[in-house]
Amino acid sequence: MAVNWAERISAFSRSPSRFLSGTTAEAFLAELVRELRDDRASYSVKVLLLSPLCESPILLCPSDSVGEETALELMSVFAQCPPKFVDFRCHLLLALTSVLLCSSCMSSCSCASQDFLDLLLEIAQDISDIHGDGSLRSLQATACDCLRELEACCPGILSQRLELLGALRQRETSRLHQAYAGLHTLVLRNAVYQLTQEAGAGAEHLKALLGGNTSFAWEADQDSGLMNKKDSAILSSVILGPVGTVPTLQTGPDCKELRSVLSSLLEESYLLTPLCQAALLHRLTEVVAMVPGVPPAIFRAQLLRLLGTSEVCLLHSILMMKCAFTDSLFSAEDEAFILKRLVVLSQHPLLNTPPKLFYMDCLLHFPENRPINCSDGDETLPVLLTPQLASALVPTVFNDSTTMLTRFNLLCLVYLEEAEEGVGEDGRGLAYLYEHLTSLMHIVEHGGSREIVVTFFRAAFLFLSYFFYVERYSNSLTDKLCELYFHHTQLAPHLINLADQTQDRLSGSTWGVGLLKALQRAITEAPLSQLTVHDLRWHLKMLARVAEEGEIPQQNTLNFLSCIITPSSSSLCVSSGWRLGNSVLGVCRRLLIHPSLDLLLIPLADILQHLTCHYGDTDIQDHARLYYTLLTTLSREKLASVLMQGEIQGGQQVKKQSLSCIMAESEGLTAMLTVHQTERAIFKLVEVNSELEEKMQADHESDLNPNETDTCPDEATAAVGAYRAQFNDPDFASEITLNFQLTHIGAHDFRFDQLFSIHLHFSLMDDHYEELSDISVPCLFRERPPPVVKLHLKPRRPYPTTLCASAIFTTQDGLSWHTNLPDIHVDFQQVFMPLPAPQAWGRASKLCLFEGLWDEMCQESRENDCATSRFCCQLKEAALLALVEKRFLPFLVSDLSTNKELKVLLFLPPQSHVLLKIRSEEDAVHFDIATDNWQLLSHIGSYLLTITSSQEDMQS
């Protein structure tokens, strides 16, 4: 029976371990070798059979003996293969290389390894095809790649063949010259390094090495062996390290043979591709650094050619040479030129972002000829990068976030010296950076995107990390952040993180504590009459963080808590649910372990007692009662011991023994009182067909009723006026209702089969919609039908958005859990609503309204927010009708059977419209678009592109 090798090899590639569970590695390897020797098998199949040996040689050849035996079998197959099957022979060489390296046969100096190296060098030297069809070139290129891989994995193995490799490089005039040059350079680098590790090695040893062409390294010196991979890694790391760490070979001035080889390689380097040039320059830099007898000036001719390069890899090689040789090769003028070129390239308009970021990073780690600061790894600017030169890199609000932050960081370093010398108060450098920071803050204040918000707070941290001691700006920033917080209280997590980072990373700064103290003062002194539930939740989160600071007095926080839970002052807390009560208890919990608890005892006990007696949620009452009992029963030390159980100390979780018999089962009690975090999402919301879609379909069918009485005014202008009049009705409200099923996801976990009291919370990633109220779901059982959850969205602007969802629920064992749900994406088409026209209006009335709105939008497109546009695509008539019926039927105001022009009227709450006239022309289908909100054009364009592209795929 014929074996389907394509399926078997595909199965092995997908999961080798699963494939080998049905057989053994030895048996599968034997099958592969037997099939490779079979003359009846096609060579295309044999190429496929080699892929397991190339991809997973360790699994199939786990030992030296198996590897050597397999290699001998493969070389026998190679010898019997006719020369015309070049592709198969190339794959055989690659498979042999993988097997010998991964089975450690090369390191053990096996006979198979020696035979294979001889074979590769024989192929590389073959000139029989010099006037042929070039088929041998592919085999020689593969042999060269295999030699390079062997030398890279077993450094020094070809060190005794340097003369041969040099001759092959100089002889070759085809594209293989580049491969031979790379191989020759790699072997030279490894050979020189090997000499630096031998005691007493000098010029004579180097000369003998360069002229060697008799044997492989393991035959030449069985005692010294090969350079191991660790030595090769050390070499790459020390070449650009501190002065004195580079291993050197003392040859004296007599090393003309090496200079001749280096000169020959450098003279031919311009023939190579940029990447290969960079690799060659890197290795030759290492060679010259290890041989002091060769002056770095040997690179001078190439340096003049490369200083003006626009290739990133070559510029990087220049910087590596500069790091290695400093003023031995680069003059002060060279240094100034390279620096100016980096500045120019960092803001060149024709370059995209990644290379510009690389050039700016080069500025931050520029290898100076005579550096003042010798700190390794720190970001420091070169002396020649003056404020005047760096002015070309000032950040603007139009930069992308990464570029802006990188430029901001660089300019902070530029003006840091001015600030330390006191010049920054009068100069414009530091002032400009602060103005840029406040400009970002204004964008955030006026509804900037999430990316802008994150960028602003990162920039604020950078500014503080350099200039926190400049009180004029740090105090001003504190005041502005407090104002920003009161306009956008949802920024509380960002402000808390900013305070945390400044405390952790700026050991000498008290700015973070000052910010928290200022926020506490602003929150507690604000009038309660202006306080909303939304703001209160963020205030409590902020006050909980403030309560962690032992040096901040907490009397104002207690007064604030007392006011919000007292009905005479505010009914917010009493009328709210579990989430808000838990936030209040979170502040109280932190106050229970505050260093000044003795001063806070009585007012804190009053607050807890009031929550116990009057709060509207039973769970909050129970927790408040527990805290009150602990506060009035335990000493401060015992109280801290109980409440701080499970805290993280030194990176490990530490459990403390309770000091009171009241808490004999404290760990279990702590677990019951703690809201645990799930490791993954437990359930998700899956959208189902909404009642709105059914209603829109029914409305469309009713429009087709010929007996319907149409009471709309006949004239289009009057129709528009009658339609728009309803928007002035205070009872008019438009919202989007989305139906979701709450379903379990992920691997089955019996702990979460039955869930109770599920409290869903939604947060917006932008301000396009009104805040959503929390939703409660009584239960979710895995074996029962999933409950339906209705989301009511009130758009401010009818744009796509993403909702972040989380939930708190209780399991059957009484534990409370918090989980994050997958994000909910609201697409643009989900905002489409049926036309809020009077019930008596039929299709003729809506068509009259369409014409009136169309004329109005076309006339006002240049004055107001109205705009017109056109979208074109290639669709056949049948495909177009199918698309309209599938996507726009509920919004169609014209007759679908009319082939001339189809008219679609989309209403997008709160008061936006998109009108479409769809018709087929000779060259394409035209979608003429009119809207009273020009910002919707990009969204409707993207939507039309998506649905027409899918329709085109279906018709093709």
Residue pairs with C-beta under 8 A, 6 or more apart in sequence:
3 35
5 35
5 45
5 48
5 49
6 48
8 19
9 48
9 49
9 51
9 52
11 18
11 19
12 19
12 20
12 28
12 52
12 56
13 51
13 52
13 55
16 52
16 55
16 56
16 59
17 59
19 28
20 28
20 59
25 59
25 60
25 62
26 66
28 52
28 60
29 60
29 61
29 66
29 70
32 49
32 52
32 53
32 60
33 70
33 73
33 74
35 41
35 45
35 46
35 49
36 46
36 49
36 50
36 73
36 74
36 77
37 73
37 76
37 77
41 49
43 85
43 87
43 88
46 88
47 87
47 88
47 91
50 91
50 92
50 94
50 95
52 60
53 60
53 61
53 70
53 74
53 95
53 98
53 99
54 91
54 94
54 95
54 98
57 67
57 95
57 98
57 99
57 101
57 102
57 103
58 102
58 103
60 66
60 70
61 67
61 70
61 99
61 102
61 103
62 103
63 103
64 103
64 104
64 105
64 108
64 110
66 103
67 99
67 100
67 102
67 103
67 104
67 105
67 112
68 103
68 105
68 110
68 111
68 112
68 113
70 99
70 103
71 96
71 99
71 100
71 105
71 112
71 113
71 116
72 112
72 115
74 92
74 95
74 96
74 99
75 96
75 112
75 115
75 116
75 119
77 92
78 89
78 92
78 93
78 96
78 119
81 88
81 89
81 92
83 89
83 135
84 135
86 135
86 136
86 138
86 139
87 138
89 139
90 138
90 139
90 142
93 120
93 123
93 139
93 142
93 143
93 146
94 142
94 145
94 146
96 116
96 146
97 116
97 146
97 149
97 150
99 105
100 106
100 110
100 112
100 113
100 116
100 150
101 149
101 150
101 153
101 154
105 112
105 113
106 113
106 150
106 153
106 154
106 157
107 154
107 226
109 218
114 216
114 219
117 147
117 150
117 157
117 158
117 216
120 143
120 146
120 147
120 150
121 147
121 161
121 164
123 139
123 140
123 143
124 140
124 143
124 144
124 147
124 168
124 180
125 164
125 168
126 136
126 140
128 136
129 135
129 136
129 137
137 174
137 175
137 176
140 176
141 175
141 176
141 179
144 176
144 179
144 180
144 183
145 179
147 158
147 183
148 179
148 182
148 183
148 186
150 157
150 158
151 157
151 158
151 183
151 186
151 187
151 190
152 186
152 232
153 229
154 226
155 190
155 193
155 194
155 226
155 227
155 228
155 229
155 231
155 232
156 190
156 191
156 194
156 217
156 226
156 227
157 216
157 217
157 218
157 226
158 165
158 183
158 187
158 216
158 217
159 187
159 190
159 191
159 194
159 209
159 212
159 217
160 209
160 212
160 213
160 214
160 215
160 216
160 217
160 219
160 220
161 187
161 212
161 213
161 216
162 184
162 187
162 188
162 191
162 209
162 210
162 211
162 212
162 213
163 210
163 211
163 212
163 213
164 213
165 180
165 183
165 184
165 187
166 184
166 261
166 264
168 180
168 184
169 177
169 180
169 181
169 183
169 184
169 268
170 264
172 180
177 268
177 271
178 271
178 272
178 273
178 276
181 265
181 268
181 269
181 272
181 276
181 280
182 276
182 279
182 280
184 265
185 265
185 279
185 280
185 283
185 284
186 283
188 261
188 283
188 287
189 235
189 283
189 284
189 286
189 287
190 227
190 232
191 209
192 206
192 249
192 258
192 287
192 290
192 291
193 227
193 231
193 232
193 235
193 247
193 286
193 290
194 224
194 227
195 201
195 205
195 206
195 209
195 249
196 247
196 248
196 249
196 290
197 227
197 231
197 247
198 205
198 224
201 249
202 249
202 250
202 251
202 252
203 251
203 252
203 254
203 255
203 293
206 249
206 251
206 255
206 257
206 258
206 291
207 255
207 257
210 257
210 258
210 261
211 257
212 220
214 220
217 225
217 226
218 225
218 226
235 247
235 286
236 286
238 245
238 246
238 247
239 246
239 285
239 286
239 289
239 324
240 320
240 323
240 324
242 376
246 289
246 290
247 290
248 290
248 291
248 292
249 290
249 291
250 292
250 293
251 258
251 291
251 292
251 293
252 293
253 293
254 293
255 291
255 293
255 294
258 287
258 291
258 293
258 294
259 294
259 298
262 284
262 287
262 288
262 294
262 298
263 298
265 280
265 284
266 284
266 298
266 299
266 301
266 302
269 277
269 280
269 281
269 302
270 277
270 305
272 280
274 309
274 311
274 313
274 314
275 313
277 313
277 314
277 317
278 311
278 313
278 314
278 316
278 317
281 299
281 302
281 314
281 317
281 320
281 321
282 317
282 320
284 299
285 299
285 317
285 320
285 321
285 324
285 325
287 294
288 294
288 296
288 298
288 299
288 324
288 325
289 324
289 325
295 328
296 321
296 324
296 325
296 328
296 329
297 328
297 329
299 321
299 325
299 329
300 329
303 318
303 321
303 329
303 330
303 334
306 314
306 315
306 317
306 318
307 318
307 334
307 337
307 338
307 341
308 341
309 315
309 318
310 345
312 355
312 358
315 345
315 359
315 362
316 362
318 338
319 338
319 362
319 366
319 367
321 329
321 330
322 329
322 330
322 335
322 338
322 367
322 369
323 367
326 367
326 368
326 369
326 370
327 369
327 370
330 338
330 369
332 369
335 368
335 369
335 382
335 384
336 384
339 363
339 366
339 382
339 384
339 385
339 389
340 389
342 359
342 360
342 362
342 363
342 366
343 363
343 385
343 389
343 390
343 392
343 393
344 392
345 351
345 355
345 356
345 359
346 356
346 359
346 360
346 363
346 392
346 393
347 356
347 392
347 393
348 356
353 400
353 402
353 403
356 403
357 402
357 403
357 406
360 393
360 406
360 407
360 410
361 406
363 381
363 382
363 385
363 410
364 379
364 380
364 381
364 409
364 410
364 413
365 379
365 380
366 381
366 382
366 385
368 382
368 383
368 384
371 380
371 382
372 383
373 380
379 409
379 413
380 413
381 410
381 413
381 414
385 414
386 414
387 414
387 415
387 418
387 429
390 410
390 411
390 414
393 407
393 410
393 411
394 407
394 411
394 432
394 436
395 403
395 404
395 405
395 407
395 408
395 411
395 436
396 404
396 436
397 404
397 436
397 439
397 440
397 443
399 407
401 451
401 452
401 454
401 455
404 455
404 459
405 455
405 458
405 459
405 462
408 433
408 436
408 459
408 462
408 463
409 462
411 429
411 432
411 433
412 433
412 462
412 463
412 465
412 466
412 467
413 466
414 429
415 424
415 427
415 429
415 430
415 433
416 466
416 467
418 424
418 427
418 429
418 430
419 430
419 466
419 467
419 470
424 430
424 431
424 470
425 472
430 467
430 470
430 473
433 463
433 467
434 463
434 473
434 476
434 477
436 459
437 456
437 459
437 460
437 463
437 477
438 480
440 448
440 452
440 455
440 456
440 459
441 456
441 480
441 484
443 452
443 456
444 452
444 453
444 456
444 484
444 488
444 491
445 484
445 487
445 488
447 767
448 456
449 766
450 765
450 766
453 491
453 494
454 494
457 494
457 495
457 497
457 498
460 477
460 481
460 498
461 498
461 501
461 502
463 473
463 477
464 474
464 477
464 502
464 506
464 509
464 511
465 502
465 505
465 506
467 473
467 474
468 474
468 502
468 506
468 509
468 511
469 509
474 511
478 511
478 514
478 515
478 518
479 518
481 495
481 498
481 515
481 518
481 519
482 518
482 519
482 522
484 491
485 491
485 492
485 495
485 519
485 522
485 542
486 522
486 526
489 534
489 535
489 538
489 539
490 538
490 763
492 538
492 539
492 541
492 542
493 541
495 515
495 519
495 542
496 541
496 542
496 545
498 512
498 515
499 512
499 513
499 515
499 516
499 545
500 512
501 512
502 509
502 511
502 512
502 515
503 509
503 512
503 513
506 512
513 549
513 551
513 552
516 542
516 545
516 546
516 549
516 552
517 546
517 549
517 552
519 542
519 546
520 542
520 543
520 546
520 552
520 556
520 557
521 556
523 539
523 542
523 543
523 560
524 556
524 557
524 559
524 560
525 556
528 563
528 564
528 569
528 570
531 539
531 564
531 570
531 572
532 572
533 572
533 576
533 580
534 771
536 564
536 572
536 573
536 580
537 579
537 580
537 583
539 560
540 580
540 583
540 584
540 586
540 587
541 583
541 586
543 557
543 560
543 561
543 587
544 583
544 586
544 587
544 590
546 552
546 554
546 557
547 554
547 557
547 587
547 590
547 591
547 594
548 590
550 594
550 595
550 596
553 596
554 591
554 594
554 596
554 600
555 599
555 600
555 603
557 587
557 591
558 591
558 600
558 603
558 604
558 607
559 603
561 584
561 587
561 588
561 607
562 603
562 606
562 607
562 610
563 569
563 570
564 570
564 572
564 573
564 584
565 573
565 574
565 584
565 607
565 610
565 611
565 614
565 615
566 610
567 574
567 614
572 580
573 580
573 581
573 584
573 615
574 614
574 615
574 616
575 616
576 616
577 616
577 617
577 759
577 774
578 617
578 619
578 620
578 759
578 808
579 759
579 761
579 774
579 808
581 611
581 615
581 616
581 617
581 619
581 620
582 620
582 623
582 675
584 611
584 620
585 611
585 620
585 623
585 624
585 627
588 604
588 607
588 608
588 624
588 627
589 627
589 643
591 597
591 600
591 604
592 604
592 627
592 630
592 631
592 639
592 640
592 643
593 639
593 640
593 643
593 644
594 600
597 604
597 636
597 639
598 636
601 631
604 631
605 628
605 631
605 632
608 624
608 625
608 627
608 628
608 631
609 624
609 628
611 620
611 621
611 624
612 621
612 624
612 625
612 628
613 621
615 621
615 624
623 673
626 673
629 662
630 639
630 642
630 643
630 662
631 639
633 660
633 662
634 642
634 660
634 662
637 659
638 658
638 659
638 660
641 656
641 657
641 658
641 659
642 658
642 659
642 660
642 663
642 666
644 656
645 655
645 656
645 658
645 666
645 667
645 670
646 653
646 654
646 655
646 670
647 653
647 654
648 654
655 667
658 664
658 666
663 669
671 815
672 814
672 815
674 816
675 808
675 816
675 817
675 818
676 815
676 816
676 817
676 818
677 817
677 818
677 819
678 752
678 817
678 818
678 819
678 820
680 746
681 745
681 746
681 819
681 820
681 821
681 822
682 744
682 745
682 746
682 749
682 752
682 755
682 809
682 817
682 819
683 742
683 743
683 744
683 745
683 755
683 780
683 807
683 819
683 821
684 742
684 743
684 745
684 821
684 822
685 740
685 741
685 742
685 789
685 805
685 821
685 822
685 824
686 740
686 741
686 743
686 786
687 738
687 739
687 740
688 739
688 740
688 741
688 788
689 739
690 737
690 738
690 739
691 737
691 739
692 736
692 737
692 833
692 834
693 890
695 834
696 834
696 890
696 891
697 889
697 890
699 834
699 890
700 889
700 890
700 892
702 708
702 842
703 842
703 843
703 846
704 843
705 842
708 842
709 840
709 842
710 840
710 841
710 842
710 843
710 844
710 845
711 838
711 840
711 841
711 845
712 719
712 722
712 838
712 840
712 841
712 842
712 844
712 845
712 846
712 848
712 849
713 719
713 722
713 848
714 848
715 848
715 852
716 848
716 849
716 851
716 852
716 855
717 852
719 845
719 848
719 849
719 852
720 849
720 852
720 853
720 856
722 838
723 837
723 849
726 732
726 836
726 838
727 911
732 836
733 794
734 794
734 795
734 833
734 836
734 909
734 910
734 911
735 792
735 793
735 794
735 795
735 909
736 792
736 793
736 794
736 795
736 826
736 830
736 831
736 833
736 909
737 790
737 791
737 792
737 793
738 790
738 791
738 793
738 826
738 830
739 788
739 789
739 790
739 791
740 788
740 789
740 790
740 791
740 824
741 786
741 787
741 788
741 789
742 758
742 777
742 780
742 786
742 787
742 788
742 789
743 786
744 752
744 780
744 782
745 822
748 782
751 811
751 812
751 813
752 782
752 811
752 817
753 781
753 782
753 783
753 812
754 779
754 780
754 781
754 782
754 811
754 812
755 779
755 780
755 781
755 809
755 810
755 811
756 778
756 779
756 809
756 810
756 811
756 812
757 776
757 778
757 779
757 809
757 810
758 776
758 777
758 778
758 779
758 780
758 807
758 808
758 809
759 774
759 775
759 776
759 807
759 808
759 809
760 774
760 775
760 776
760 777
760 789
760 805
760 806
760 807
760 821
761 774
761 805
761 806
761 807
761 808
762 772
762 774
762 775
762 791
762 803
762 804
762 805
762 824
763 803
763 804
763 805
763 806
764 771
764 772
764 801
764 803
764 804
765 801
765 802
765 803
765 804
766 799
766 801
766 802
767 796
768 795
768 796
768 797
768 798
768 799
768 801
769 793
769 794
769 795
769 796
769 801
770 793
770 794
770 795
770 796
772 791
772 792
772 793
772 803
773 792
775 789
775 791
777 787
777 789
778 787
779 787
780 786
780 787
780 809
791 803
791 824
793 826
794 909
794 910
795 831
795 908
795 909
795 910
796 910
797 935
798 828
798 831
798 908
798 909
798 910
798 912
798 933
798 936
799 828
799 831
799 935
799 939
800 825
800 826
800 827
800 828
800 831
800 939
801 825
801 826
802 823
802 824
802 825
802 826
803 823
803 824
803 825
803 826
804 820
804 823
805 820
805 821
805 822
805 823
805 824
806 818
806 819
806 820
806 821
807 818
807 819
807 821
808 816
808 817
808 818
809 816
809 817
809 819
810 816
810 817
811 817
828 939
828 940
828 942
828 943
829 887
829 943
831 908
831 909
832 891
832 906
832 907
832 908
833 907
833 908
833 909
834 890
834 891
834 907
835 846
835 849
835 891
835 905
835 907
836 907
837 845
837 846
837 849
841 849
843 893
843 895
846 893
846 905
847 893
847 894
847 903
849 893
849 905
850 893
850 903
850 905
850 915
853 905
853 913
853 915
853 930
853 932
854 915
854 917
854 930
856 866
857 866
857 867
857 868
857 913
857 915
857 930
857 931
857 932
858 866
858 868
858 930
860 866
861 867
861 868
861 930
864 932
865 932
865 933
865 934
865 935
866 930
866 931
866 932
866 934
867 930
867 931
867 933
867 934
867 937
868 928
868 929
868 930
868 931
869 928
869 929
869 937
869 941
870 926
870 927
870 928
870 929
871 926
871 927
871 929
871 940
871 941
871 944
871 945
872 924
872 925
872 926
872 927
873 924
873 925
873 927
873 944
873 945
873 948
873 949
873 952
874 924
874 925
874 952
875 883
875 920
875 925
875 948
875 951
875 952
875 955
876 955
877 899
877 920
878 955
879 951
879 952
879 954
879 955
880 918
880 920
880 925
881 896
882 951
883 947
883 948
883 951
884 892
884 896
884 902
884 904
884 918
885 896
887 947
888 902
888 904
888 916
889 896
891 904
891 905
891 906
892 902
892 903
892 904
893 903
893 904
893 905
894 901
894 902
894 903
896 902
899 920
900 919
901 917
901 918
901 919
902 916
902 917
902 918
902 919
903 915
903 916
903 917
903 918
904 915
904 916
904 918
905 913
905 915
905 916
906 913
906 914
906 915
906 916
907 913
908 914
908 933
908 936
912 931
912 932
912 933
912 936
913 931
913 932
913 933
914 929
914 930
914 931
914 936
914 940
915 929
915 930
915 931
916 927
916 928
916 929
917 926
917 927
917 928
918 925
918 926
918 927
918 928
919 925
919 926
919 928
920 926
925 948
927 944
929 937
929 940
929 941
931 937
931 940
